[in-house]
Amino acid sequence: MRLIQKFSDGSVLTFDDGTFDGWCVYLQRPHQPKYAPADLQYFTRLQQLGDIHGHQKIYNDFVTFYTPTSTQVDEAVLNLIRRIAASYNSDTLEIEILFTIIYAGMIAEENKQKAILKKRIKRLGMYQTLIDRLSPEIAANFSKGKKWSELDQICRTKGF
């Protein structure tokens, strides 16, 4: 188990072994068992938070930490996420946790041996959820069964 971030409420985000590799992201909330957050879960919540804070704002804030994401956890990016989250007032902690989960998911994608699209696949899901306003279920499952070249073309038409 490798620590990614400990949050102010005692929640902990880690990488650990999953079904496919050692890059599964787990969240453990205080007094609850750890679990692997699913795309559907955080896309749903971010779309709801977009109704409050603005879908474009959440997407733009995501892109701010998307760009410097690489294969390793970077303390500077975690600090950037913390600063961004502070602008969400009463939702600060929840946004920090959600954005850090997505950040960790992108790191995992960057480390997948055979993944061609890498972190771009998370960006596509975020774009579809927040900008295209697809249902989170469609966005979370959109890439399943599609060829990487088709997804690559979709990403390119959206500018990433």
N, CA and C atoms as a LAMMPS dump frame, in Angstrom:
ITEM: TIMESTEP
0
ITEM: NUMBER OF ATOMS
480
ITEM: BOX BOUNDS ff ff ff
-5.0000000000000000e+02 5.0000000000000000e+02
-5.0000000000000000e+02 5.0000000000000000e+02
-5.0000000000000000e+02 5.0000000000000000e+02
ITEM: ATOMS id mol type element x y z
1 1 1 N 0.852 -1.179 0
2 1 2 C 0 0 0
3 1 3 C 0.897 1.242 0
4 2 1 N 0.593 2.195 -0.914
5 2 2 C 1.374 3.423 -1.02
6 2 3 C 0.459 4.618 -0.803
7 3 1 N 0.816 5.435 0.166
8 3 2 C 0.012 6.608 0.508
9 3 3 C 0.064 7.648 -0.607
10 4 1 N -1.109 8.164 -0.965
11 4 2 C -1.217 9.271 -1.91
12 4 3 C -1.466 10.552 -1.125
13 5 1 N -2.496 10.516 -0.243
14 5 2 C -2.851 11.717 0.501
15 5 3 C -3.669 11.352 1.737
16 6 1 N -3.413 12.067 2.804
17 6 2 C -4.265 12.006 3.989
18 6 3 C -4.98 13.344 4.075
19 7 1 N -6.294 13.301 4.302
20 7 2 C -7.118 14.502 4.283
21 7 3 C -7.436 14.972 5.696
22 8 1 N -7.924 16.187 5.79
23 8 2 C -8.144 16.827 7.091
24 8 3 C -9.17 16.102 7.966
25 9 1 N -10.048 15.314 7.366
26 9 2 C -11.045 14.572 8.154
27 9 3 C -10.556 13.178 8.553
28 10 1 N -9.305 12.854 8.188
29 10 2 C -8.756 11.543 8.501
30 10 3 C -8.893 10.531 7.372
31 11 1 N -9.583 10.885 6.297
32 11 2 C -9.669 9.999 5.134
33 11 3 C -8.283 9.813 4.535
34 12 1 N -8.055 8.636 3.951
35 12 2 C -6.75 8.305 3.375
36 12 3 C -6.954 7.738 1.974
37 13 1 N -6.151 8.22 1.028
38 13 2 C -6.169 7.722 -0.344
39 13 3 C -4.839 7.011 -0.602
40 14 1 N -4.914 5.777 -1.13
41 14 2 C -3.713 4.98 -1.356
42 14 3 C -3.777 4.278 -2.707
43 15 1 N -2.615 3.847 -3.167
44 15 2 C -2.505 2.869 -4.248
45 15 3 C -2.262 1.528 -3.585
46 16 1 N -2.866 0.483 -4.124
47 16 2 C -2.619 -0.872 -3.638
48 16 3 C -2.935 -1.836 -4.772
49 17 1 N -2.678 -3.108 -4.52
50 17 2 C -2.96 -4.114 -5.529
51 17 3 C -4.445 -4.176 -5.811
52 18 1 N -4.761 -4.259 -7.094
53 18 2 C -6.137 -4.429 -7.534
54 18 3 C -6.238 -5.68 -8.383
55 19 1 N -7.253 -5.757 -9.197
56 19 2 C -7.466 -6.922 -10.052
57 19 3 C -6.373 -7.063 -11.108
58 20 1 N -5.907 -5.935 -11.645
59 20 2 C -4.983 -5.972 -12.773
60 20 3 C -3.538 -5.65 -12.428
61 21 1 N -3.328 -4.772 -11.475
62 21 2 C -1.967 -4.312 -11.187
63 21 3 C -1.914 -3.686 -9.79
64 22 1 N -0.797 -3.064 -9.483
65 22 2 C -0.62 -2.434 -8.176
66 22 3 C -1.007 -0.975 -8.148
67 23 1 N -1.793 -0.534 -9.116
68 23 2 C -2.155 0.88 -9.229
69 23 3 C -3.636 1.135 -8.966
70 24 1 N -4.263 0.271 -8.204
71 24 2 C -5.673 0.489 -7.852
72 24 3 C -5.743 1.582 -6.783
73 25 1 N -6.65 2.516 -6.963
74 25 2 C -6.826 3.636 -6.036
75 25 3 C -7.886 3.244 -5.005
76 26 1 N -7.534 3.401 -3.73
77 26 2 C -8.453 3.09 -2.641
78 26 3 C -8.647 4.311 -1.751
79 27 1 N -9.895 4.494 -1.315
80 27 2 C -10.229 5.532 -0.358
81 27 3 C -10.713 4.859 0.91
82 28 1 N -10.166 5.302 2.03
83 28 2 C -10.676 4.846 3.32
84 28 3 C -11.124 6.059 4.105
85 29 1 N -12.442 6.141 4.336
86 29 2 C -13.025 7.192 5.147
87 29 3 C -12.947 6.745 6.602
88 30 1 N -12.938 7.681 7.545
89 30 2 C -12.87 7.299 8.954
90 30 3 C -13.986 6.317 9.339
91 31 1 N -13.594 5.25 10.015
92 31 2 C -14.524 4.244 10.553
93 31 3 C -15.296 3.498 9.474
94 32 1 N -14.739 3.449 8.252
95 32 2 C -15.365 2.702 7.159
96 32 3 C -14.311 1.85 6.468
97 33 1 N -14.712 0.768 5.826
98 33 2 C -13.734 -0.049 5.101
99 33 3 C -13.237 0.68 3.856
100 34 1 N -12.025 0.376 3.442
101 34 2 C -11.498 1.002 2.224
102 34 3 C -12.214 0.414 1.009
103 35 1 N -12.309 1.22 -0.03
104 35 2 C -12.943 0.78 -1.275
105 35 3 C -12.295 1.508 -2.44
106 36 1 N -12.486 0.969 -3.622
107 36 2 C -11.975 1.587 -4.844
108 36 3 C -13.085 2.434 -5.462
109 37 1 N -12.975 3.769 -5.406
110 37 2 C -14.014 4.624 -5.993
111 37 3 C -14.141 4.367 -7.497
112 38 1 N -15.373 4.291 -7.958
113 38 2 C -15.644 4.029 -9.371
114 38 3 C -15.915 5.333 -10.12
115 39 1 N -15.599 5.33 -11.424
116 39 2 C -15.856 6.499 -12.263
117 39 3 C -17.298 6.971 -12.113
118 40 1 N -18.241 6.043 -12.159
119 40 2 C -19.656 6.405 -12.051
120 40 3 C -19.927 7.196 -10.78
121 41 1 N -19.329 6.773 -9.693
122 41 2 C -19.556 7.421 -8.398
123 41 3 C -19.069 8.871 -8.416
124 42 1 N -17.816 9.103 -8.818
125 42 2 C -17.327 10.482 -8.753
126 42 3 C -17.809 11.339 -9.908
127 43 1 N -18.096 10.757 -11.082
128 43 2 C -18.702 11.546 -12.154
129 43 3 C -20.083 12.048 -11.722
130 44 1 N -20.854 11.171 -11.064
131 44 2 C -22.183 11.556 -10.595
132 44 3 C -22.087 12.724 -9.622
133 45 1 N -21.194 12.605 -8.66
134 45 2 C -21.087 13.67 -7.645
135 45 3 C -20.56 14.961 -8.257
136 46 1 N -19.587 14.877 -9.157
137 46 2 C -19.054 16.091 -9.775
138 46 3 C -20.1 16.778 -10.651
139 47 1 N -20.942 16.002 -11.311
140 47 2 C -22.004 16.621 -12.097
141 47 3 C -22.981 17.351 -11.178
142 48 1 N -23.297 16.757 -10.032
143 48 2 C -24.162 17.424 -9.051
144 48 3 C -23.507 18.691 -8.517
145 49 1 N -22.224 18.615 -8.21
146 49 2 C -21.506 19.796 -7.719
147 49 3 C -21.396 20.86 -8.807
148 50 1 N -21.376 20.437 -10.069
149 50 2 C -21.368 21.38 -11.186
150 50 3 C -22.64 22.219 -11.228
151 51 1 N -23.75 21.625 -10.81
152 51 2 C -25.001 22.385 -10.751
153 51 3 C -24.916 23.516 -9.726
154 52 1 N -24.064 23.352 -8.727
155 52 2 C -23.899 24.351 -7.667
156 52 3 C -22.797 25.354 -8.015
157 53 1 N -21.642 24.831 -8.413
158 53 2 C -20.443 25.667 -8.587
159 53 3 C -20.139 26.027 -10.042
160 54 1 N -20.815 25.392 -10.958
161 54 2 C -20.556 25.62 -12.38
162 54 3 C -19.787 24.462 -12.993
163 55 1 N -20.369 23.871 -14.021
164 55 2 C -19.721 22.735 -14.687
165 55 3 C -18.401 23.157 -15.327
166 56 1 N -18.396 24.332 -15.95
167 56 2 C -17.175 24.809 -16.611
168 56 3 C -16.071 25.075 -15.586
169 57 1 N -16.43 25.628 -14.431
170 57 2 C -15.43 25.886 -13.383
171 57 3 C -14.775 24.582 -12.93
172 58 1 N -15.582 23.573 -12.663
173 58 2 C -15.023 22.298 -12.205
174 58 3 C -14.135 21.703 -13.293
175 59 1 N -14.591 21.755 -14.542
176 59 2 C -13.772 21.218 -15.635
177 59 3 C -12.463 21.994 -15.777
178 60 1 N -12.536 23.319 -15.769
179 60 2 C -11.318 24.132 -15.883
180 60 3 C -10.351 23.849 -14.733
181 61 1 N -10.883 23.694 -13.525
182 61 2 C -10.026 23.374 -12.381
183 61 3 C -9.386 22.003 -12.553
184 62 1 N -10.145 21.041 -13.073
185 62 2 C -9.594 19.72 -13.376
186 62 3 C -8.426 19.835 -14.365
187 63 1 N -8.605 20.601 -15.43
188 63 2 C -7.55 20.734 -16.447
189 63 3 C -6.281 21.326 -15.837
190 64 1 N -6.434 22.179 -14.822
191 64 2 C -5.275 22.787 -14.162
192 64 3 C -4.342 21.726 -13.579
193 65 1 N -4.892 20.655 -12.998
194 65 2 C -4.007 19.613 -12.464
195 65 3 C -3.85 18.422 -13.415
196 66 1 N -4.677 18.361 -14.454
197 66 2 C -4.511 17.344 -15.497
198 66 3 C -3.164 17.52 -16.197
199 67 1 N -2.87 18.748 -16.567
200 67 2 C -1.685 19.034 -17.372
201 67 3 C -0.394 18.539 -16.713
202 68 1 N -0.127 18.836 -15.431
203 68 2 C 1.137 18.382 -14.847
204 68 3 C 1.13 16.924 -14.34
205 69 1 N 0.026 16.211 -14.51
206 69 2 C -0.029 14.828 -14.028
207 69 3 C 0.915 13.95 -14.826
208 70 1 N 1.711 13.139 -14.103
209 70 2 C 2.674 12.235 -14.739
210 70 3 C 2.512 10.835 -14.138
211 71 1 N 3.587 10.072 -14.102
212 71 2 C 3.534 8.697 -13.599
213 71 3 C 3.708 8.587 -12.092
214 72 1 N 4.029 9.687 -11.433
215 72 2 C 4.29 9.66 -9.994
216 72 3 C 3.482 10.736 -9.27
217 73 1 N 3.181 10.461 -8.015
218 73 2 C 2.517 11.462 -7.174
219 73 3 C 3.482 12.62 -6.972
220 74 1 N 2.999 13.82 -7.192
221 74 2 C 3.815 15.027 -7.058
222 74 3 C 3.192 15.901 -5.971
223 75 1 N 3.951 16.186 -4.957
224 75 2 C 3.461 17.01 -3.834
225 75 3 C 2.976 18.373 -4.312
226 76 1 N 3.629 18.915 -5.338
227 76 2 C 3.215 20.221 -5.863
228 76 3 C 1.808 20.141 -6.469
229 77 1 N 1.489 19.035 -7.13
230 77 2 C 0.147 18.874 -7.705
231 77 3 C -0.882 18.67 -6.591
232 78 1 N -0.539 17.903 -5.565
233 78 2 C -1.447 17.741 -4.422
234 78 3 C -1.719 19.084 -3.755
235 79 1 N -0.701 19.92 -3.626
236 79 2 C -0.885 21.264 -3.06
237 79 3 C -1.751 22.129 -3.976
238 80 1 N -1.562 21.993 -5.29
239 80 2 C -2.38 22.717 -6.261
240 80 3 C -3.854 22.312 -6.104
241 81 1 N -4.114 21.016 -5.995
242 81 2 C -5.485 20.537 -5.801
243 81 3 C -6.07 21.121 -4.516
244 82 1 N -5.278 21.138 -3.452
245 82 2 C -5.748 21.688 -2.175
246 82 3 C -6.118 23.172 -2.327
247 83 1 N -5.28 23.924 -3.036
248 83 2 C -5.559 25.354 -3.246
249 83 3 C -6.812 25.549 -4.105
250 84 1 N -6.947 24.767 -5.159
251 84 2 C -8.135 24.853 -6.019
252 84 3 C -9.388 24.543 -5.199
253 85 1 N -9.332 23.464 -4.427
254 85 2 C -10.493 23.026 -3.644
255 85 3 C -10.945 24.083 -2.648
256 86 1 N -10.021 24.89 -2.168
257 86 2 C -10.356 25.917 -1.177
258 86 3 C -11.356 26.94 -1.721
259 87 1 N -11.471 27.05 -3.047
260 87 2 C -12.41 28.01 -3.634
261 87 3 C -13.849 27.488 -3.658
262 88 1 N -14.063 26.267 -3.17
263 88 2 C -15.393 25.656 -3.217
264 88 3 C -16.149 25.772 -1.892
265 89 1 N -15.685 26.656 -1.015
266 89 2 C -16.377 26.984 0.239
267 89 3 C -16.761 25.742 1.036
268 90 1 N -18.04 25.51 1.26
269 90 2 C -18.453 24.396 2.12
270 90 3 C -18.192 23.03 1.487
271 91 1 N -17.867 22.994 0.209
272 91 2 C -17.57 21.728 -0.47
273 91 3 C -16.073 21.502 -0.649
274 92 1 N -15.255 22.285 0.045
275 92 2 C -13.799 22.21 -0.108
276 92 3 C -13.262 20.801 0.086
277 93 1 N -13.574 20.173 1.193
278 93 2 C -13.029 18.844 1.481
279 93 3 C -13.495 17.823 0.455
280 94 1 N -14.77 17.858 0.111
281 94 2 C -15.282 16.887 -0.864
282 94 3 C -14.616 17.067 -2.223
283 95 1 N -14.462 18.297 -2.669
284 95 2 C -13.788 18.553 -3.951
285 95 3 C -12.329 18.107 -3.88
286 96 1 N -11.662 18.4 -2.77
287 96 2 C -10.263 17.974 -2.642
288 96 3 C -10.159 16.45 -2.753
289 97 1 N -11.041 15.735 -2.092
290 97 2 C -11.004 14.274 -2.152
291 97 3 C -11.325 13.787 -3.571
292 98 1 N -12.376 14.32 -4.174
293 98 2 C -12.751 13.895 -5.53
294 98 3 C -11.647 14.192 -6.537
295 99 1 N -11.091 15.395 -6.494
296 99 2 C -10.025 15.746 -7.432
297 99 3 C -8.774 14.886 -7.2
298 100 1 N -8.485 14.566 -5.957
299 100 2 C -7.312 13.738 -5.671
300 100 3 C -7.541 12.304 -6.147
301 101 1 N -8.766 11.811 -6.034
302 101 2 C -9.091 10.488 -6.579
303 101 3 C -8.855 10.479 -8.093
304 102 1 N -9.329 11.506 -8.778
305 102 2 C -9.156 11.585 -10.231
306 102 3 C -7.673 11.72 -10.582
307 103 1 N -6.954 12.543 -9.828
308 103 2 C -5.506 12.687 -10.028
309 103 3 C -4.825 11.329 -9.901
310 104 1 N -5.138 10.596 -8.847
311 104 2 C -4.532 9.27 -8.645
312 104 3 C -4.925 8.32 -9.775
313 105 1 N -6.176 8.408 -10.225
314 105 2 C -6.613 7.576 -11.345
315 105 3 C -5.837 7.87 -12.616
316 106 1 N -5.521 9.134 -12.837
317 106 2 C -4.725 9.487 -14.016
318 106 3 C -3.298 8.966 -13.884
319 107 1 N -2.733 9.021 -12.687
320 107 2 C -1.397 8.455 -12.468
321 107 3 C -1.431 6.957 -12.777
322 108 1 N -2.465 6.283 -12.298
323 108 2 C -2.614 4.849 -12.577
324 108 3 C -2.68 4.598 -14.08
325 109 1 N -3.469 5.41 -14.798
326 109 2 C -3.564 5.258 -16.26
327 109 3 C -2.206 5.485 -16.929
328 110 1 N -1.464 6.463 -16.439
329 110 2 C -0.138 6.744 -17.006
330 110 3 C 0.828 5.573 -16.795
331 111 1 N 0.574 4.758 -15.785
332 111 2 C 1.453 3.629 -15.468
333 111 3 C 0.989 2.304 -16.073
334 112 1 N -0.171 2.272 -16.7
335 112 2 C -0.647 1.032 -17.319
336 112 3 C 0.208 0.704 -18.531
337 113 1 N 0.713 -0.504 -18.554
338 113 2 C 1.657 -0.924 -19.592
339 113 3 C 1.095 -0.798 -21.008
340 114 1 N -0.102 -1.28 -21.234
341 114 2 C -0.63 -1.336 -22.598
342 114 3 C -1.611 -0.218 -22.921
343 115 1 N -1.819 0.685 -21.993
344 115 2 C -2.746 1.796 -22.24
345 115 3 C -2.119 2.769 -23.228
346 116 1 N -2.851 3.114 -24.248
347 116 2 C -2.351 4.037 -25.267
348 116 3 C -2.81 5.46 -24.972
349 117 1 N -4.052 5.605 -24.543
350 117 2 C -4.599 6.942 -24.301
351 117 3 C -4.168 7.532 -22.965
352 118 1 N -3.728 6.669 -22.044
353 118 2 C -3.237 7.093 -20.724
354 118 3 C -4.26 8.009 -20.03
355 119 1 N -3.794 9.129 -19.485
356 119 2 C -4.676 10.002 -18.691
357 119 3 C -5.769 10.667 -19.524
358 120 1 N -5.623 10.672 -20.837
359 120 2 C -6.632 11.305 -21.695
360 120 3 C -8.006 10.651 -21.538
361 121 1 N -8.033 9.373 -21.154
362 121 2 C -9.304 8.676 -20.986
363 121 3 C -10.106 9.282 -19.831
364 122 1 N -9.413 9.712 -18.755
365 122 2 C -10.106 10.39 -17.65
366 122 3 C -10.579 11.772 -18.101
367 123 1 N -9.772 12.435 -18.892
368 123 2 C -10.189 13.759 -19.367
369 123 3 C -11.442 13.646 -20.228
370 124 1 N -11.508 12.62 -21.052
371 124 2 C -12.697 12.421 -21.87
372 124 3 C -13.929 12.23 -20.982
373 125 1 N -13.801 11.41 -19.953
374 125 2 C -14.921 11.2 -19.038
375 125 3 C -15.341 12.472 -18.328
376 126 1 N -14.368 13.261 -17.899
377 126 2 C -14.681 14.527 -17.24
378 126 3 C -15.355 15.492 -18.218
379 127 1 N -14.86 15.552 -19.441
380 127 2 C -15.445 16.43 -20.454
381 127 3 C -16.891 16.024 -20.736
382 128 1 N -17.096 14.71 -20.923
383 128 2 C -18.448 14.234 -21.225
384 128 3 C -19.407 14.509 -20.066
385 129 1 N -18.914 14.342 -18.844
386 129 2 C -19.752 14.549 -17.666
387 129 3 C -20.078 16.018 -17.437
388 130 1 N -19.066 16.878 -17.541
389 130 2 C -19.234 18.277 -17.151
390 130 3 C -19.575 19.219 -18.304
391 131 1 N -19.043 18.971 -19.482
392 131 2 C -19.261 19.883 -20.61
393 131 3 C -20.37 19.368 -21.53
394 132 1 N -20.265 18.095 -21.943
395 132 2 C -21.31 17.522 -22.799
396 132 3 C -22.563 17.178 -22.002
397 133 1 N -22.435 17.091 -20.68
398 133 2 C -23.522 16.766 -19.756
399 133 3 C -24.179 15.42 -20.072
400 134 1 N -23.355 14.465 -20.516
401 134 2 C -23.863 13.103 -20.661
402 134 3 C -24.163 12.564 -19.275
403 135 1 N -24.991 11.562 -19.194
404 135 2 C -25.236 10.962 -17.887
405 135 3 C -23.918 10.366 -17.399
406 136 1 N -23.653 10.436 -16.102
407 136 2 C -22.417 9.861 -15.57
408 136 3 C -22.258 8.381 -15.923
409 137 1 N -23.359 7.654 -16.025
410 137 2 C -23.288 6.238 -16.377
411 137 3 C -22.766 6.057 -17.802
412 138 1 N -23.246 6.874 -18.719
413 138 2 C -22.757 6.795 -20.103
414 138 3 C -21.283 7.197 -20.157
415 139 1 N -20.926 8.293 -19.491
416 139 2 C -19.533 8.753 -19.497
417 139 3 C -18.601 7.716 -18.881
418 140 1 N -19.033 7.077 -17.795
419 140 2 C -18.184 6.102 -17.109
420 140 3 C -17.956 4.842 -17.94
421 141 1 N -18.903 4.524 -18.81
422 141 2 C -18.803 3.287 -19.597
423 141 3 C -18.52 3.53 -21.071
424 142 1 N -18.352 4.779 -21.455
425 142 2 C -18.241 5.16 -22.861
426 142 3 C -17.116 4.434 -23.595
427 143 1 N -15.976 4.296 -22.968
428 143 2 C -14.811 3.746 -23.666
429 143 3 C -14.827 2.218 -23.769
430 144 1 N -15.677 1.577 -22.996
431 144 2 C -15.69 0.112 -22.984
432 144 3 C -16.077 -0.432 -24.355
433 145 1 N -15.219 -1.307 -24.871
434 145 2 C -15.474 -1.955 -26.153
435 145 3 C -15.096 -1.134 -27.37
436 146 1 N -14.613 0.08 -27.158
437 146 2 C -14.202 0.917 -28.282
438 146 3 C -12.695 0.771 -28.529
439 147 1 N -12.303 0.915 -29.768
440 147 2 C -10.88 0.863 -30.123
441 147 3 C -10.213 2.163 -29.688
442 148 1 N -8.931 2.042 -29.326
443 148 2 C -8.197 3.228 -28.867
444 148 3 C -8.192 4.305 -29.941
445 149 1 N -8.117 3.905 -31.22
446 149 2 C -8.042 4.893 -32.302
447 149 3 C -9.338 5.705 -32.402
448 150 1 N -10.48 5.066 -32.151
449 150 2 C -11.754 5.774 -32.163
450 150 3 C -11.812 6.784 -31.007
451 151 1 N -11.373 6.349 -29.814
452 151 2 C -11.351 7.233 -28.648
453 151 3 C -10.357 8.374 -28.844
454 152 1 N -9.212 8.059 -29.449
455 152 2 C -8.206 9.08 -29.738
456 152 3 C -8.795 10.159 -30.649
457 153 1 N -9.537 9.75 -31.656
458 153 2 C -10.144 10.708 -32.572
459 153 3 C -11.182 11.578 -31.861
460 154 1 N -11.97 10.98 -30.978
461 154 2 C -12.96 11.736 -30.207
462 154 3 C -12.249 12.776 -29.34
463 155 1 N -11.174 12.354 -28.676
464 155 2 C -10.393 13.288 -27.837
465 155 3 C -9.845 14.43 -28.674
466 156 1 N -9.325 14.113 -29.842
467 156 2 C -8.756 15.156 -30.714
468 156 3 C -9.825 16.162 -31.148
469 157 1 N -11.027 15.683 -31.443
470 157 2 C -12.076 16.625 -31.864
471 157 3 C -12.478 17.541 -30.712
472 158 1 N -12.251 17.115 -29.471
473 158 2 C -12.567 17.941 -28.307
474 158 3 C -11.375 18.811 -27.882
475 159 1 N -10.253 18.647 -28.573
476 159 2 C -9.099 19.513 -28.346
477 159 3 C -8.08 19.003 -27.355
478 160 1 N -8.073 17.692 -27.099
479 160 2 C -7.038 17.143 -26.205
480 160 3 C -6.584 15.775 -26.664
